[in-house]
Amino acid sequence: MLITLEGIEGSGKTTQIEYMAAYFRETGHDCVITKEPGGTGIGEKIRAILLNPENHKMDPLAELLLYAADRAQHVHEIIIPMQRAGKIVVCDRFHDSTTVYQGFARGLDMGLIQRLNALVMGDVSPDVTFVLDLPVELGLKRAWKQIQNGSRNEAETRFENEKRQFHEKVRNGYLTLALREPDRFCVVDAAKAPDQVRAAIVERLNALVK
């Protein structure tokens, strides 16, 4: 089983993934937590390039191809082997991030993005995708607060530095995808307290596990 979490900056994915890991431990399920970009040793090096704010001149196509390279390594090194071992894989961001960030927000060709995703993912597809949704202003406020207090890496702020319009496109992109695939997506109000967000996620997980 593959479960993915998506959302704009500051949506609380890291907190909720920790809750999810605890949920699966408590219910007796073997769970692996991973992320994109950076879920592998090679991916960590790609992540350092992608998220470094000094790389603000990166061409959108170069950005897209770096994410595809990270995903190809991640799928074949982590996701497929863990699924074959019967483990539940929970991933912080996956292919929907590319569709939204490089497609909806950057304006790259959606057909190209879909072909790249299909190439690197093969038969791998999320069973459920949680979108932690909240207003852009609130998400960015949370993100910068975490950066300033040291709980988030200041060296990984290239996307936080994007203009508000970019983040609005990202948010709208996620909501559009959720409307297109209502059976896979579960949109959760991430403006609520973390415990309330957790409760909404657990409700869906209970149904999924059963």
Backbone torsions as a table, in degrees:
resi	resn	phi	psi	omega
1	MET	NA	137.5	177.8
2	LEU	-121.7	123.4	178.4
3	ILE	-118.4	130.8	-179.6
4	THR	-120.6	149.4	175.7
5	LEU	-117.9	134.1	-179.7
6	GLU	-132.2	163.2	177.2
7	GLY	159.2	166.1	177.7
8	ILE	-72.0	172.6	176.1
9	GLU	-58.8	137.6	177.5
10	GLY	81.5	13.9	-176.8
11	SER	-82.6	-11.9	175.8
12	GLY	94.8	22.3	-178.1
13	LYS	-61.5	-40.8	-177.8
14	THR	-61.5	-44.4	178.7
15	THR	-62.4	-45.4	-176.5
16	GLN	-70.2	-31.7	177.0
17	ILE	-65.9	-37.5	176.4
18	GLU	-63.8	-41.0	175.6
19	TYR	-61.6	-41.8	-178.4
20	MET	-65.2	-41.1	177.5
21	ALA	-60.0	-42.4	178.2
22	ALA	-64.7	-39.5	179.2
23	TYR	-59.6	-47.1	-177.9
24	PHE	-68.8	-35.5	175.8
25	ARG	-62.8	-44.2	-177.9
26	GLU	-66.9	-28.7	-179.1
27	THR	-96.3	8.0	173.8
28	GLY	77.4	27.8	179.6
29	HIS	-111.4	137.0	179.3
30	ASP	-79.1	120.9	-171.6
31	CYS	-127.3	141.1	175.7
32	VAL	-119.2	129.1	178.6
33	ILE	-102.3	130.2	179.0
34	THR	-143.5	-176.5	-174.7
35	LYS	-156.0	162.7	170.2
36	GLU	-135.8	138.4	-9.3
37	PRO	-76.6	161.9	172.2
38	GLY	104.2	18.7	-179.0
39	GLY	-80.8	-5.0	178.3
40	THR	-131.3	172.0	177.2
41	GLY	-61.3	-44.2	176.9
42	ILE	-65.1	-41.1	-179.8
43	GLY	-61.9	-32.3	178.2
44	GLU	-62.2	-37.1	179.0
45	LYS	-70.7	-38.3	176.6
46	ILE	-66.0	-41.5	179.2
47	ARG	-58.1	-42.0	-178.9
48	ALA	-59.9	-33.7	177.7
49	ILE	-75.0	-46.7	-174.0
50	LEU	-64.8	-38.0	-171.6
51	LEU	-100.0	-3.5	-179.7
52	ASN	-70.1	119.9	-178.2
53	PRO	-62.6	-17.9	177.8
54	GLU	-69.8	-18.6	-178.4
55	ASN	-93.6	41.3	-175.9
56	HIS	-70.6	-13.4	179.1
57	LYS	-93.6	9.0	-177.9
58	MET	-59.9	132.1	178.2
59	ASP	-68.6	138.6	-179.3
60	PRO	-55.4	-35.8	179.4
61	LEU	-69.4	-39.8	176.1
62	ALA	-61.4	-41.5	177.9
63	GLU	-59.9	-47.8	179.7
64	LEU	-58.1	-46.1	-177.0
65	LEU	-68.7	-32.7	175.6
66	LEU	-66.2	-41.4	176.7
67	TYR	-64.3	-38.2	178.1
68	ALA	-64.5	-40.4	178.3
69	ALA	-63.6	-43.9	177.5
70	ASP	-60.0	-43.5	-177.2
71	ARG	-68.5	-39.5	178.7
72	ALA	-58.6	-46.5	179.0
73	GLN	-64.9	-42.2	-176.9
74	HIS	-64.7	-45.9	-178.6
75	VAL	-61.4	-45.2	-173.4
76	HIS	-84.6	-25.3	179.7
77	GLU	-90.6	-33.5	-173.4
78	ILE	-116.4	-59.3	-168.2
79	ILE	-65.2	-53.2	-178.3
80	ILE	-61.8	-48.1	178.7
81	PRO	-60.9	-38.2	-179.9
82	MET	-69.5	-38.7	177.1
83	GLN	-65.1	-40.8	178.8
84	ARG	-64.7	-28.3	178.0
85	ALA	-81.8	1.6	177.1
86	GLY	82.7	16.4	-178.7
87	LYS	-92.0	151.1	171.1
88	ILE	-82.5	126.4	180.0
89	VAL	-105.2	124.5	176.4
90	VAL	-113.4	120.2	-172.9
91	CYS	-119.4	127.0	174.9
92	ASP	-80.6	98.8	-176.1
93	ARG	77.7	142.9	175.9
94	PHE	-151.6	-145.5	-170.5
95	HIS	-65.3	-25.5	179.2
96	ASP	-64.0	-31.0	176.9
97	SER	-60.3	-41.4	179.4
98	THR	-65.6	-43.5	178.5
99	THR	-58.9	-40.8	-175.7
100	VAL	-80.3	-50.6	-174.9
101	TYR	-72.6	-48.3	-177.0
102	GLN	-87.6	-24.1	178.5
103	GLY	-89.9	-73.6	-177.9
104	PHE	-60.5	-43.0	-173.9
105	ALA	-87.5	-44.7	-179.1
106	ARG	-83.3	-23.0	178.2
107	GLY	85.3	16.9	177.4
108	LEU	-73.1	159.5	-175.8
109	ASP	-61.0	122.8	-177.8
110	MET	-65.4	-34.6	178.2
111	GLY	-62.1	-42.2	178.0
112	LEU	-62.7	-44.9	180.0
113	ILE	-61.7	-43.5	179.1
114	GLN	-63.3	-39.8	179.3
115	ARG	-66.9	-41.0	177.8
116	LEU	-64.6	-45.4	178.8
117	ASN	-59.7	-43.8	179.9
118	ALA	-63.8	-38.0	-179.2
119	LEU	-64.5	-46.0	-174.4
120	VAL	-85.0	-22.2	-176.9
121	MET	-93.2	-28.6	-176.6
122	GLY	60.4	-124.5	-179.0
123	ASP	-89.8	1.5	-178.3
124	VAL	-75.4	130.6	179.0
125	SER	-152.7	140.4	179.5
126	PRO	-64.6	141.8	173.6
127	ASP	-78.6	-35.1	175.1
128	VAL	-150.0	143.3	178.1
129	THR	-125.5	120.1	176.8
130	PHE	-92.4	125.6	173.4
131	VAL	-104.7	114.4	177.6
132	LEU	-87.3	103.1	-170.6
133	ASP	-103.5	136.1	175.1
134	LEU	-160.2	162.6	178.9
135	PRO	-59.4	144.1	-177.5
136	VAL	-57.6	-44.4	-178.0
137	GLU	-57.3	-42.8	-179.6
138	LEU	-69.5	-42.0	179.9
139	GLY	-61.3	-46.0	-179.8
140	LEU	-67.9	-35.4	176.8
141	LYS	-61.2	-45.0	178.0
142	ARG	-63.7	-44.4	-176.8
143	ALA	-61.6	-46.0	-178.1
144	TRP	-70.8	-29.7	174.7
145	LYS	-63.9	-41.3	178.8
146	GLN	-67.9	-36.8	177.8
147	ILE	-65.7	-43.0	-177.9
148	GLN	-69.7	-31.3	179.5
149	ASN	-91.4	2.7	174.1
150	GLY	88.1	0.9	-179.6
151	SER	-82.2	-10.1	172.2
152	ARG	-126.5	149.5	-173.5
153	ASN	-75.7	119.7	-179.7
154	GLU	-65.8	-21.0	-179.9
155	ALA	-81.1	1.1	-178.5
156	GLU	-124.8	49.0	-173.7
157	THR	-115.1	22.1	-177.1
158	ARG	-61.7	-38.3	-179.0
159	PHE	-80.7	-32.8	175.7
160	GLU	-61.0	-27.2	-179.3
161	ASN	-81.2	-4.8	177.3
162	GLU	-68.0	158.5	179.8
163	LYS	-68.6	157.9	-177.9
164	ARG	-58.0	-36.9	-179.8
165	GLN	-58.4	-37.5	178.0
166	PHE	-61.1	-46.6	-178.1
167	HIS	-67.7	-32.5	175.9
168	GLU	-64.7	-40.1	177.5
169	LYS	-64.1	-38.9	177.9
170	VAL	-62.6	-48.8	-179.9
171	ARG	-60.3	-47.2	-179.5
172	ASN	-63.9	-33.1	177.5
173	GLY	-62.9	-44.6	178.0
174	TYR	-61.7	-44.1	-178.6
175	LEU	-66.5	-33.2	176.2
176	THR	-66.0	-45.0	178.5
177	LEU	-61.8	-38.8	-179.4
178	ALA	-64.6	-35.7	177.1
179	LEU	-68.8	-33.6	-178.9
180	ARG	-73.4	-32.8	-177.3
181	GLU	-128.5	68.2	-175.5
182	PRO	-65.2	-24.1	179.8
183	ASP	-72.6	-30.2	-179.5
184	ARG	-91.7	-38.2	-174.2
185	PHE	-86.9	144.9	172.0
186	CYS	-131.2	109.0	-178.9
187	VAL	-88.4	125.6	-177.0
188	VAL	-118.3	137.2	179.2
189	ASP	-73.8	99.1	-176.8
190	ALA	-82.7	-0.3	175.3
191	ALA	-76.9	-15.1	179.4
192	LYS	-76.9	172.6	178.5
193	ALA	-63.4	149.2	-177.7
194	PRO	-52.1	-37.8	179.9
195	ASP	-66.3	-34.6	177.9
196	GLN	-71.0	-38.5	176.2
197	VAL	-63.8	-43.7	179.1
198	ARG	-59.3	-42.6	-178.7
199	ALA	-61.4	-40.2	179.8
200	ALA	-66.5	-38.5	179.1
201	ILE	-68.9	-44.2	-179.3
202	VAL	-61.1	-36.5	178.8
203	GLU	-59.0	-43.1	178.8
204	ARG	-71.0	-39.6	-179.7
205	LEU	-63.4	-39.3	178.7
206	ASN	-58.1	-44.5	179.4
207	ALA	-66.7	-37.9	-178.1
208	LEU	-68.6	-45.1	-178.1
209	VAL	-65.1	-38.4	179.4
210	LYS	-64.6	NA	NA
